[in-house]
Amino acid sequence: MADRFKSLADDDPRSVGGYDLRARLGAGGMGRVYLAFTPGGRALAVKVVRPDYAEDDEFRRRFRKEIDAAQRVQGLYTAPVVDADSEAPLPWLATVYVPGPSLHQAVTEHGPFPLTTVFRLLAGVAEGLTAIHACELIHRDLKPANILLAHDGPRVIDFGIAHAADATTLTSTHVRVGTPAFMAPEQIRGHSASLATDVFALGNLAVFAATGRTAFGEGNPEAMFFRIINEEPELGGCDPELRAVVEWCLAKEQGERPSVGEVMEYAREQIQGETMSLAGSWLPDSVATSLAGYGTVKYTKTGETKKEEDTPRKADEDKSPTGGTTPPSRQGNSALAGLGWLAALIVIVVVAIGPQKVLDWVKSDGEPSGSPGYSAPSYTPPTDSEPTEEDTTDPGCEQASQAISSNLDTFDKASAASLSAQASNLNSAADAAEDSEVASAVRALANDARSMSDSAAGAFSARDRGDSTQLKAYQEAFSAGFDQWKKDAETYKSLC
Protein backbone atom coordinates (compact mmCIF):
# COMPACT_ATOMS: atom_id res chain seq x y z
CA MET A 1 0.00 0.00 0.00
CA ALA A 2 1.32 3.44 -0.96
CA ASP A 3 2.33 5.86 1.75
CA ARG A 4 -0.64 8.11 2.53
CA PHE A 5 1.63 10.98 3.62
CA LYS A 6 4.02 12.95 1.42
CA SER A 7 7.21 14.64 2.56
CA LEU A 8 7.21 18.42 2.63
CA ALA A 9 8.46 19.96 -0.62
CA ASP A 10 10.75 22.97 -0.86
CA ASP A 11 7.81 25.32 -1.43
CA ASP A 12 5.80 23.99 1.54
CA PRO A 13 5.82 26.02 4.78
CA ARG A 14 7.37 24.39 7.85
CA SER A 15 5.13 26.06 10.39
CA VAL A 16 1.65 27.60 10.33
CA GLY A 17 0.14 29.53 13.21
CA GLY A 18 2.62 28.01 15.65
CA TYR A 19 1.95 24.45 14.47
CA ASP A 20 4.94 22.55 13.10
CA LEU A 21 3.96 20.82 9.87
CA ARG A 22 5.10 17.19 9.59
CA ALA A 23 3.81 16.01 6.19
CA ARG A 24 1.53 16.92 3.32
CA LEU A 25 -1.86 15.22 3.37
CA GLY A 26 -3.13 16.47 0.02
CA ALA A 27 -4.07 19.44 -2.13
CA GLY A 28 -7.33 20.75 -3.51
CA GLY A 29 -8.86 23.64 -5.35
CA MET A 30 -8.50 26.02 -2.41
CA GLY A 31 -5.10 25.06 -1.06
CA ARG A 32 -2.84 22.42 0.46
CA VAL A 33 -3.47 20.33 3.56
CA TYR A 34 -0.77 19.36 6.06
CA LEU A 35 -0.41 17.13 9.11
CA ALA A 36 0.38 18.89 12.40
CA PHE A 37 -0.14 18.31 16.13
CA THR A 38 -1.50 20.29 19.07
CA PRO A 39 0.81 20.77 22.09
CA GLY A 40 -1.07 17.91 23.76
CA GLY A 41 -0.40 15.58 20.83
CA ARG A 42 -3.77 15.63 19.02
CA ALA A 43 -3.29 15.26 15.26
CA LEU A 44 -4.59 18.10 13.08
CA ALA A 45 -5.18 18.67 9.38
CA VAL A 46 -4.08 22.23 8.54
CA LYS A 47 -5.38 23.71 5.28
CA VAL A 48 -3.42 26.66 3.86
CA VAL A 49 -5.30 28.75 1.29
CA ARG A 50 -3.90 29.37 -2.19
CA PRO A 51 -2.16 32.74 -2.78
CA ASP A 52 -4.69 33.86 -5.43
CA TYR A 53 -7.55 33.46 -2.96
CA ALA A 54 -5.51 35.17 -0.25
CA GLU A 55 -5.19 38.28 -2.44
CA ASP A 56 -8.96 38.63 -2.80
CA ASP A 57 -10.55 40.90 -0.17
CA GLU A 58 -14.03 39.44 -0.65
CA PHE A 59 -12.70 35.94 -0.12
CA ARG A 60 -11.09 37.00 3.16
CA ARG A 61 -14.31 38.62 4.35
CA ARG A 62 -16.36 35.52 3.65
CA PHE A 63 -13.64 33.19 4.91
CA ARG A 64 -13.63 35.06 8.22
CA LYS A 65 -17.40 34.84 8.52
CA GLU A 66 -17.63 31.17 7.58
CA ILE A 67 -14.79 30.14 9.90
CA ASP A 68 -16.46 31.92 12.83
CA ALA A 69 -19.57 29.84 12.16
CA ALA A 70 -17.69 26.61 11.45
CA GLN A 71 -15.89 26.76 14.80
CA ARG A 72 -19.27 26.38 16.50
CA VAL A 73 -19.95 23.04 14.79
CA GLN A 74 -19.22 20.15 17.17
CA GLY A 75 -21.05 17.20 15.64
CA LEU A 76 -19.79 13.65 16.17
CA TYR A 77 -19.74 13.12 12.41
CA THR A 78 -17.80 16.24 11.49
CA ALA A 79 -14.12 17.13 11.75
CA PRO A 80 -14.32 20.20 14.03
CA VAL A 81 -12.46 23.39 13.13
CA VAL A 82 -10.22 23.95 16.17
CA ASP A 83 -8.13 26.93 15.02
CA ALA A 84 -7.87 29.36 12.11
CA ASP A 85 -6.44 32.71 11.02
CA SER A 86 -8.21 34.59 8.23
CA GLU A 87 -5.81 37.55 8.51
CA ALA A 88 -2.55 35.69 7.92
CA PRO A 89 -0.70 36.40 4.65
CA LEU A 90 -1.98 32.97 3.59
CA PRO A 91 -5.22 32.27 5.51
CA TRP A 92 -5.44 28.84 7.13
CA LEU A 93 -7.64 26.66 9.27
CA ALA A 94 -6.97 23.56 11.35
CA THR A 95 -9.40 20.68 11.89
CA VAL A 96 -9.13 17.47 13.87
CA TYR A 97 -7.26 14.91 11.74
CA VAL A 98 -9.37 11.93 10.71
CA PRO A 99 -7.25 8.76 10.25
CA GLY A 100 -8.97 7.28 7.24
CA PRO A 101 -9.48 7.63 3.48
CA SER A 102 -12.00 9.82 1.73
CA LEU A 103 -15.11 8.17 0.35
CA HIS A 104 -13.71 8.86 -3.11
CA GLN A 105 -10.43 7.07 -2.30
CA ALA A 106 -12.15 4.11 -0.67
CA VAL A 107 -14.61 3.45 -3.50
CA THR A 108 -11.98 4.04 -6.19
CA GLU A 109 -9.50 1.64 -4.57
CA HIS A 110 -11.85 -0.99 -3.12
CA GLY A 111 -15.05 -0.79 -5.15
CA PRO A 112 -18.69 0.03 -4.28
CA PHE A 113 -19.97 -0.50 -0.73
CA PRO A 114 -22.57 -3.08 0.37
CA LEU A 115 -26.07 -1.76 1.04
CA THR A 116 -25.80 -1.84 4.85
CA THR A 117 -22.60 0.24 4.74
CA VAL A 118 -24.27 2.74 2.39
CA PHE A 119 -27.18 3.22 4.80
CA ARG A 120 -24.82 3.64 7.74
CA LEU A 121 -22.88 6.18 5.68
CA LEU A 122 -26.12 8.02 4.88
CA ALA A 123 -27.14 8.11 8.55
CA GLY A 124 -23.76 9.39 9.71
CA VAL A 125 -23.35 12.06 7.00
CA ALA A 126 -26.95 13.20 7.55
CA GLU A 127 -26.22 13.60 11.27
CA GLY A 128 -23.08 15.56 10.42
CA LEU A 129 -25.10 17.85 8.15
CA THR A 130 -27.64 18.32 10.94
CA ALA A 131 -24.90 19.73 13.19
CA ILE A 132 -23.62 21.95 10.36
CA HIS A 133 -27.07 23.28 9.48
CA ALA A 134 -27.80 23.97 13.16
CA CYS A 135 -24.99 26.55 13.06
CA GLU A 136 -26.60 28.28 10.05
CA LEU A 137 -24.06 26.88 7.63
CA ILE A 138 -24.63 25.19 4.28
CA HIS A 139 -21.90 22.90 3.03
CA ARG A 140 -22.33 23.73 -0.70
CA ASP A 141 -19.61 21.30 -1.82
CA LEU A 142 -20.62 17.94 -0.36
CA LYS A 143 -18.77 15.34 -2.43
CA PRO A 144 -16.92 12.04 -1.88
CA ALA A 145 -13.60 13.82 -1.36
CA ASN A 146 -15.16 15.75 1.56
CA ILE A 147 -16.31 12.63 3.42
CA LEU A 148 -13.61 10.87 5.44
CA LEU A 149 -14.08 7.32 6.68
CA ALA A 150 -12.86 6.54 10.20
CA HIS A 151 -13.19 3.25 12.09
CA ASP A 152 -16.10 4.69 14.10
CA GLY A 153 -18.01 6.40 11.29
CA PRO A 154 -17.84 9.02 8.53
CA ARG A 155 -16.73 12.62 9.03
CA VAL A 156 -17.90 15.59 6.98
CA ILE A 157 -15.09 18.08 6.28
CA ASP A 158 -14.69 21.49 4.59
CA PHE A 159 -18.18 22.63 5.60
CA GLY A 160 -18.92 26.27 4.80
CA ILE A 161 -15.59 26.88 3.09
CA ALA A 162 -16.98 26.77 -0.47
CA HIS A 163 -19.12 29.82 0.32
CA ALA A 164 -16.01 31.91 0.81
CA ALA A 165 -15.03 31.28 -2.80
CA ASP A 166 -18.48 31.98 -4.28
CA ALA A 167 -18.08 35.73 -4.71
CA THR A 168 -14.35 36.14 -5.30
CA THR A 169 -13.08 37.92 -8.39
CA LEU A 170 -12.28 34.45 -9.77
CA THR A 171 -15.95 34.05 -10.65
CA SER A 172 -15.67 36.95 -13.07
CA THR A 173 -13.30 34.86 -15.19
CA HIS A 174 -15.95 32.11 -15.46
CA VAL A 175 -14.16 29.74 -13.12
CA ARG A 176 -16.88 27.62 -11.50
CA VAL A 177 -16.59 27.01 -7.78
CA GLY A 178 -17.69 23.56 -6.64
CA THR A 179 -17.73 20.06 -8.07
CA PRO A 180 -19.91 19.86 -11.21
CA ALA A 181 -21.05 16.23 -10.81
CA PHE A 182 -22.43 16.98 -7.31
CA MET A 183 -24.02 20.37 -7.94
CA ALA A 184 -27.77 20.82 -7.50
CA PRO A 185 -29.93 22.45 -10.22
CA GLU A 186 -30.19 25.70 -8.24
CA GLN A 187 -26.41 25.97 -8.02
CA ILE A 188 -26.04 25.49 -11.76
CA ARG A 189 -28.65 28.20 -12.40
CA GLY A 190 -26.78 30.58 -10.11
CA HIS A 191 -29.52 30.69 -7.46
CA SER A 192 -28.89 30.77 -3.73
CA ALA A 193 -27.97 27.49 -2.07
CA SER A 194 -30.17 26.16 0.72
CA LEU A 195 -30.27 23.23 3.13
CA ALA A 196 -31.94 21.28 0.32
CA THR A 197 -28.82 21.83 -1.82
CA ASP A 198 -26.85 19.66 0.59
CA VAL A 199 -29.63 17.03 0.51
CA PHE A 200 -29.32 16.80 -3.30
CA ALA A 201 -25.58 16.16 -2.92
CA LEU A 202 -26.27 13.63 -0.14
CA GLY A 203 -28.41 11.56 -2.51
CA ASN A 204 -25.66 11.69 -5.12
CA LEU A 205 -23.12 10.56 -2.50
CA ALA A 206 -25.24 7.49 -1.79
CA VAL A 207 -25.32 6.59 -5.49
CA PHE A 208 -21.53 6.94 -5.70
CA ALA A 209 -20.98 4.78 -2.60
CA ALA A 210 -23.30 2.06 -3.89
CA THR A 211 -22.26 2.01 -7.56
CA GLY A 212 -18.91 3.76 -7.93
CA ARG A 213 -20.34 6.41 -10.26
CA THR A 214 -22.35 9.62 -9.97
CA ALA A 215 -26.08 9.87 -10.63
CA PHE A 216 -25.69 12.08 -13.71
CA GLY A 217 -22.48 10.72 -15.17
CA GLU A 218 -19.16 12.39 -15.87
CA GLY A 219 -17.53 14.19 -18.78
CA ASN A 220 -18.10 17.65 -20.23
CA PRO A 221 -19.42 19.94 -17.45
CA GLU A 222 -21.94 21.69 -19.69
CA ALA A 223 -23.43 18.37 -20.81
CA MET A 224 -23.47 17.21 -17.20
CA PHE A 225 -25.25 20.40 -16.10
CA PHE A 226 -27.91 19.81 -18.79
CA ARG A 227 -28.53 16.28 -17.47
CA ILE A 228 -28.74 17.45 -13.84
CA ILE A 229 -31.34 20.10 -14.72
CA ASN A 230 -33.38 18.21 -17.31
CA GLU A 231 -32.93 14.45 -17.01
CA GLU A 232 -33.67 11.81 -14.42
CA PRO A 233 -30.72 10.28 -12.50
CA GLU A 234 -29.22 6.99 -13.64
CA LEU A 235 -29.83 4.65 -10.72
CA GLY A 236 -29.06 1.28 -12.26
CA GLY A 237 -27.34 -0.92 -9.69
CA CYS A 238 -29.10 0.72 -6.73
CA ASP A 239 -31.24 -1.59 -4.60
CA PRO A 240 -34.93 -0.63 -4.43
CA GLU A 241 -34.63 0.46 -0.78
CA LEU A 242 -31.80 2.82 -1.66
CA ARG A 243 -33.40 4.00 -4.89
CA ALA A 244 -36.46 5.24 -2.98
CA VAL A 245 -34.54 7.70 -0.80
CA VAL A 246 -32.10 8.70 -3.56
CA GLU A 247 -34.90 9.67 -5.95
CA TRP A 248 -36.41 11.75 -3.16
CA CYS A 249 -33.11 13.54 -2.48
CA LEU A 250 -32.46 14.19 -6.19
CA ALA A 251 -35.76 15.95 -6.85
CA LYS A 252 -35.26 18.91 -9.20
CA GLU A 253 -37.19 21.32 -6.98
CA GLN A 254 -35.76 22.13 -3.57
CA GLY A 255 -39.12 22.00 -1.84
CA GLU A 256 -39.70 18.41 -2.97
CA ARG A 257 -36.58 17.04 -1.27
CA PRO A 258 -36.55 15.54 2.24
CA SER A 259 -34.86 17.14 5.22
CA VAL A 260 -31.58 15.66 6.46
CA GLY A 261 -33.51 14.42 9.48
CA GLU A 262 -35.88 12.47 7.26
CA VAL A 263 -32.95 10.95 5.36
CA MET A 264 -31.31 9.96 8.64
CA GLU A 265 -34.50 8.36 9.95
CA TYR A 266 -35.07 6.46 6.70
CA ALA A 267 -31.51 5.11 6.75
CA ARG A 268 -31.92 3.92 10.33
CA GLU A 269 -35.19 2.18 9.52
CA GLN A 270 -33.48 0.20 6.76
CA ILE A 271 -31.01 -1.35 9.19
CA GLN A 272 -33.37 -2.02 12.07
CA GLY A 273 -32.46 -5.22 13.84
CA GLU A 274 -28.76 -4.68 13.10
CA THR A 275 -26.32 -2.77 15.27
CA MET A 276 -26.25 0.95 14.52
CA SER A 277 -22.63 1.02 15.61
CA LEU A 278 -20.39 2.98 13.28
CA ALA A 279 -17.35 1.15 14.62
CA GLY A 280 -15.11 -1.73 13.76
CA SER A 281 -16.96 -3.67 11.08
CA TRP A 282 -19.14 -0.92 9.61
CA LEU A 283 -16.74 -0.68 6.66
CA PRO A 284 -15.98 -3.46 4.16
CA ASP A 285 -13.02 -5.55 5.32
CA SER A 286 -10.61 -4.24 2.68
CA VAL A 287 -11.37 -0.62 3.61
CA ALA A 288 -11.17 -1.31 7.34
CA THR A 289 -7.76 -2.94 6.85
CA SER A 290 -6.50 0.10 4.92
CA LEU A 291 -7.08 2.39 7.93
CA ALA A 292 -3.74 1.30 9.39
CA GLY A 293 -2.02 3.30 6.65
CA TYR A 294 -3.40 6.55 8.05
CA GLY A 295 -1.81 6.33 11.49
CA THR A 296 0.43 9.20 12.61
CA VAL A 297 2.69 7.50 15.18
CA LYS A 298 5.92 7.97 13.25
CA TYR A 299 5.26 11.69 12.89
CA THR A 300 4.52 12.03 16.59
CA LYS A 301 7.89 10.48 17.41
CA THR A 302 9.57 12.93 15.05
CA GLY A 303 8.07 15.77 17.03
CA GLU A 304 9.43 14.38 20.31
CA THR A 305 13.01 14.64 19.05
CA LYS A 306 12.80 18.36 18.34
CA LYS A 307 12.74 19.69 21.92
CA GLU A 308 16.17 21.29 21.60
CA GLU A 309 14.79 23.58 18.88
CA ASP A 310 12.23 25.15 21.22
CA THR A 311 14.55 27.88 22.54
CA PRO A 312 15.71 29.36 19.20
CA ARG A 313 12.10 29.35 17.94
CA LYS A 314 10.98 31.35 20.96
CA ALA A 315 12.46 34.55 19.55
CA ASP A 316 10.30 34.27 16.46
CA GLU A 317 7.07 33.24 18.15
CA ASP A 318 5.31 36.52 17.31
CA LYS A 319 5.91 36.06 13.59
CA SER A 320 3.50 34.27 11.28
CA PRO A 321 4.89 31.37 9.26
CA THR A 322 4.55 33.36 6.08
CA GLY A 323 6.51 36.35 7.26
CA GLY A 324 3.83 38.67 8.67
CA THR A 325 3.13 39.57 12.27
CA THR A 326 0.81 37.55 14.41
CA PRO A 327 -2.71 39.04 14.53
CA PRO A 328 -3.80 40.68 17.82
CA SER A 329 -6.18 37.80 18.51
CA ARG A 330 -3.24 35.39 18.70
CA GLN A 331 -0.96 37.83 20.55
CA GLY A 332 -3.64 38.01 23.22
CA ASN A 333 -2.85 34.45 24.24
CA SER A 334 -0.18 35.61 26.67
CA ALA A 335 -2.62 37.84 28.54
CA LEU A 336 -4.87 34.85 29.18
CA ALA A 337 -2.10 32.31 29.60
CA GLY A 338 -2.58 32.06 33.38
CA LEU A 339 -6.30 31.50 33.02
CA GLY A 340 -5.78 29.02 30.19
CA TRP A 341 -3.27 26.86 32.05
CA LEU A 342 -5.39 26.91 35.21
CA ALA A 343 -8.46 25.86 33.24
CA ALA A 344 -6.47 23.16 31.49
CA LEU A 345 -5.33 21.86 34.87
CA ILE A 346 -8.96 21.65 35.95
CA VAL A 347 -9.73 19.59 32.85
CA ILE A 348 -6.75 17.34 33.60
CA VAL A 349 -7.94 16.72 37.17
CA VAL A 350 -11.52 16.01 36.10
CA VAL A 351 -10.39 13.57 33.41
CA ALA A 352 -7.96 11.86 35.76
CA ILE A 353 -10.54 11.43 38.50
CA GLY A 354 -13.48 10.53 36.30
CA PRO A 355 -12.63 7.11 34.84
CA GLN A 356 -11.36 5.82 38.18
CA LYS A 357 -14.67 6.75 39.77
CA VAL A 358 -16.51 4.96 37.02
CA LEU A 359 -14.45 1.83 37.58
CA ASP A 360 -15.26 2.09 41.29
CA TRP A 361 -18.97 2.32 40.48
CA VAL A 362 -18.69 -0.69 38.19
CA LYS A 363 -16.88 -2.87 40.75
CA SER A 364 -18.56 -1.82 44.03
CA ASP A 365 -22.06 -1.47 45.46
CA GLY A 366 -21.65 1.97 47.00
CA GLU A 367 -20.25 5.38 46.20
CA PRO A 368 -16.53 5.39 45.40
CA SER A 369 -14.43 5.78 48.50
CA GLY A 370 -11.34 7.83 49.11
CA SER A 371 -10.36 11.47 49.04
CA PRO A 372 -12.04 13.73 46.47
CA GLY A 373 -8.62 15.00 45.53
CA TYR A 374 -6.54 13.66 42.66
CA SER A 375 -4.80 10.34 43.02
CA ALA A 376 -3.08 8.44 40.27
CA PRO A 377 -5.42 5.88 38.68
CA SER A 378 -4.50 2.30 39.30
CA TYR A 379 -5.83 -1.09 38.35
CA THR A 380 -4.77 -4.53 39.47
CA PRO A 381 -5.91 -7.29 37.13
CA PRO A 382 -7.23 -10.45 38.79
CA THR A 383 -4.93 -13.44 39.06
CA ASP A 384 -5.80 -16.90 37.76
CA SER A 385 -6.68 -17.99 41.31
CA GLU A 386 -9.20 -15.21 41.75
CA PRO A 387 -12.32 -15.95 39.68
CA THR A 388 -14.22 -12.88 38.55
CA GLU A 389 -17.78 -12.22 37.43
CA GLU A 390 -16.58 -11.60 33.90
CA ASP A 391 -15.83 -15.32 33.62
CA THR A 392 -19.58 -16.07 33.39
CA THR A 393 -21.21 -12.84 32.23
CA ASP A 394 -21.93 -11.46 28.78
CA PRO A 395 -18.70 -11.09 26.72
CA GLY A 396 -19.64 -7.44 26.18
CA CYS A 397 -19.40 -6.86 29.93
CA GLU A 398 -15.98 -8.47 30.12
CA GLN A 399 -14.62 -6.55 27.17
CA ALA A 400 -16.07 -3.25 28.42
CA SER A 401 -14.53 -3.74 31.86
CA GLN A 402 -11.16 -4.40 30.23
CA ALA A 403 -11.56 -1.31 28.04
CA ILE A 404 -12.26 0.91 31.03
CA SER A 405 -9.41 -0.42 33.16
CA SER A 406 -6.81 -0.70 30.41
CA ASN A 407 -7.05 3.01 29.60
CA LEU A 408 -6.80 4.32 33.14
CA ASP A 409 -3.05 4.88 33.00
CA THR A 410 -3.46 7.37 30.14
CA PHE A 411 -6.21 9.55 31.60
CA ASP A 412 -3.88 11.49 33.89
CA LYS A 413 -2.50 13.13 30.74
CA ALA A 414 -5.98 14.52 29.92
CA SER A 415 -5.52 13.12 26.44
CA ALA A 416 -8.49 13.63 24.17
CA ALA A 417 -6.96 10.91 22.03
CA SER A 418 -7.04 8.40 24.91
CA LEU A 419 -10.69 9.17 25.57
CA SER A 420 -11.38 8.67 21.90
CA ALA A 421 -9.50 5.36 22.01
CA GLN A 422 -11.60 4.23 24.93
CA ALA A 423 -14.78 5.17 23.05
CA SER A 424 -13.65 2.98 20.17
CA ASN A 425 -12.81 0.10 22.53
CA LEU A 426 -16.21 0.38 24.19
CA ASN A 427 -17.94 0.38 20.81
CA SER A 428 -16.10 -2.84 20.02
CA ALA A 429 -17.24 -4.24 23.36
CA ALA A 430 -20.83 -3.34 22.49
CA ASP A 431 -20.45 -5.20 19.20
CA ALA A 432 -19.29 -8.26 21.16
CA ALA A 433 -22.26 -8.17 23.55
CA GLU A 434 -24.80 -10.96 23.18
CA ASP A 435 -27.54 -9.18 25.11
CA SER A 436 -29.11 -6.12 23.44
CA GLU A 437 -29.48 -4.24 26.74
CA VAL A 438 -25.82 -4.76 27.55
CA ALA A 439 -24.86 -3.58 24.07
CA SER A 440 -26.98 -0.45 24.50
CA ALA A 441 -25.49 0.33 27.94
CA VAL A 442 -21.90 -0.12 26.76
CA ARG A 443 -22.52 1.99 23.66
CA ALA A 444 -23.91 4.75 25.86
CA LEU A 445 -20.60 4.78 27.76
CA ALA A 446 -18.77 4.90 24.43
CA ASN A 447 -20.80 7.93 23.36
CA ASP A 448 -20.06 9.63 26.68
CA ALA A 449 -16.32 9.02 26.23
CA ARG A 450 -16.48 10.41 22.70
CA SER A 451 -18.29 13.51 23.96
CA MET A 452 -15.68 14.08 26.67
CA SER A 453 -12.90 13.56 24.12
CA ASP A 454 -14.34 16.26 21.86
CA SER A 455 -14.79 18.62 24.81
CA ALA A 456 -11.24 18.02 26.06
CA ALA A 457 -9.80 18.67 22.61
CA GLY A 458 -11.86 21.83 22.28
CA ALA A 459 -10.78 23.05 25.72
CA PHE A 460 -7.08 22.69 24.93
CA SER A 461 -7.57 24.41 21.59
CA ALA A 462 -9.50 27.28 23.20
CA ARG A 463 -6.74 27.62 25.79
CA ASP A 464 -4.12 27.82 23.05
CA ARG A 465 -6.15 30.53 21.28
CA GLY A 466 -6.64 32.46 24.50
CA ASP A 467 -10.43 32.21 24.08
CA SER A 468 -11.76 32.16 27.65
CA THR A 469 -15.41 32.11 26.55
CA GLN A 470 -14.99 28.97 24.44
CA LEU A 471 -12.79 27.44 27.12
CA LYS A 472 -15.57 27.80 29.68
CA ALA A 473 -18.12 26.37 27.25
CA TYR A 474 -15.96 23.30 26.61
CA GLN A 475 -15.40 22.84 30.35
CA GLU A 476 -19.15 22.90 30.93
CA ALA A 477 -19.66 20.44 28.07
CA PHE A 478 -17.01 18.14 29.55
CA SER A 479 -18.66 18.31 32.97
CA ALA A 480 -22.05 17.48 31.45
CA GLY A 481 -20.50 14.56 29.59
CA PHE A 482 -18.94 13.27 32.80
CA ASP A 483 -22.27 13.55 34.66
CA GLN A 484 -23.91 11.52 31.90
CA TRP A 485 -21.07 8.99 32.08
CA LYS A 486 -21.83 8.46 35.79
CA LYS A 487 -25.52 7.86 35.09
CA ASP A 488 -24.79 5.45 32.26
CA ALA A 489 -22.21 3.66 34.40
CA GLU A 490 -24.95 2.86 36.92
CA THR A 491 -27.02 1.26 34.14
CA TYR A 492 -24.00 -0.68 32.92
CA LYS A 493 -23.26 -1.90 36.44
CA SER A 494 -26.82 -3.12 36.96
CA LEU A 495 -26.54 -5.29 33.86
CA CYS A 496 -22.97 -6.52 34.27
Phi, psi and omega in degrees: 000135182293151178295129182279350181247145178245143178295152179294134178272172183299329182268006176273141175292157178260344180209142178223121177058028182090357178263124176285127180274136185252329183196164176263131180267332181167184179213147180220193183295335184256351180161192179253153182239135185233156174270132176215179181223146172287165176304331180275359176099005179283130181288140180233154168250116184254117180260125178252125186287147179299148181302323183292327173290321183299333182276356183262117183296322181292323176300314181299320181297312181290322178302316179299315182293315182292323179293320178303319179287318183298328181291347176273347182282123182227035181290152180292339182248032172232164173257100188301142172280116185256345180196155180192162174212103181279350184258356179295156177310319170241105181305151182210162172215152181237130175241164174299132179287133178253115184280076179188168182281165171284162176301323179297313179299314186296314181289322179296319185274331188238355178093173181302156182270153173292161187302317181299318178296321180297317180292324176293321175299314179301314181297315182293315180294321177298320178293323175297318178296325178301316179294322180292313181294329179297338178262020177061037175246148170241134184295307177077341180221049180283116184209167183303328180290342181258015173240117178259145185250108177259171182295337182250019175134171179281158175229132176271130180237170176060029180288134178084343187289325182300330181297328181295333182270349186301322189244024177285168179295346177297330181292338179287345178260018175066028173271117182282138177259128182121184182246110189310314185296340183247012178283149175270160180307320182293328176292318180297322180283352180085014179276169181292140175284155179221181176301326180293337177297319177292327179294320177302312179296325179298318177297320179294323176301317181297320178298315180298316181296324185275334187236343183084009178219167180271163186290338182238019175079186180235190175107211183303124183303319182296319177295321178296317179299320178299316181294319181298319183282324192246339186247162178280152181292152175269109186245020176300135182096350177271131176298152182306321181296323179283321181303322183301312182283328180294316178299323178296312181296326187267020175301142183294322181268135184301321183291346181266358181270155178286167170279164177296330177295321178292322177297316181297317180294319179298315180299320180293322179297328183288342179242026175299141182091347175249159178297138175272007181301131171259058183218156172062267189265015182291334179266154172304152186305317183295324179288316179301320179295326182291344183299333180300333181285357182252009177290154186243016186303315185295331179280331174295317179297324178300319181295329183288346181266004187253018184299325183293347179274351186300318184295309178298330180287339183301323183293338183254013190293340180270005179258143176283159183294344182255012171106347180273182178270155180290134180300156180305326181298328180273329176294335181290352181303320185295326181294331181255009186301316181300314178297316182299313182292325177295315179297319179297322178297321178299315178301316180301314182295316181298316180296319183294322182284319190307299184300326178295320178297318180299317179297323177298315179299321183294323189260355182229168182266347183241189176294149179298139182267172176104174181292145177287350179286175183285135169221146184298130179299146178214155179208129178247111181294148180292149177274171181298333183274357181247093181296145181237164180298328183299342181295334186238357183267178180306137180301335177294324177295314181298314182292323179294318178299319178295322180296318180295311185288326185289341181263358187298326184289351180259347186288337181291349176270000182052042184276117175300326180295322181290324175295320178297319178298319179294323177301318179295318179295322178291323175299319177296322178296321178297322178297328182279345183294140179267336179262132184295326179291320177297315180301317180295319181293318180292321179293328176298318176296322178297317179296322178296317179296320178297318179298315179294324177300313180298319181293320179296317178298317179295323180296315179295322178294317179296322177298316182295328179278348184076024184264093185291329180294311178295323179301315179296319180297318180291324177298316180295321178295320179296316180298319179295321178296321179292321177299320179292324177303315182298318180294315181291331177294325177296319178296316180301315182298321181294334181267333186248000000 
